[in-house]
Amino acid sequence: MMQGEITLVSRSDSDRISSHLSQRQIPRTAVLLFSSYLTRIPYLEAVIEETLRYGGATTALQHLSKVDTQILRYDIPKKMDVLFLAHGPIVFTPGFEIDESKRSQTYQAAGEKKGQAWDDQEIGAFKPERWLG
């Protein structure tokens, strides 16, 4: 996907920049810190995700699950790639009602955290922050 290609480009740039800094006799610890900072920039990654969603550049988006979880009673293991359609409900338009009996016990016990979906009023806006967290 496009995000992977951009990440690869940024990693190769990081290596090139690190090499350049090393040649200028900058302390190795500074080079290592700078290199590690360049390989993972969360806001840049969020901008890429939001660009793909908002621009309609792809028919589906991919997200790597960070923990074992369930989605509507389907088990999703940690580090599983989850794909979702990029043009369906909750991407550009408000979502639809889901039968509460299909929701996980964790969701049902979440109390005030329930319904922390994207704000229906802002769903059509370009907002990279929605991918952070």
Buried (B, 14 or more C-beta within 10 A) or exposed (E): EEBEEBBEEBBEEBEEBBEEBEEEEEEEEEBEEBBEEBEEEEEBBBBBBBBBBBEEEBEEBBEEBEEEBBBEEEEBEEEEEEEEEBEEEBBEEEBEEEEEEEBBEEBEEEEEEEEEEBEEEEBEEEBBEBBEE
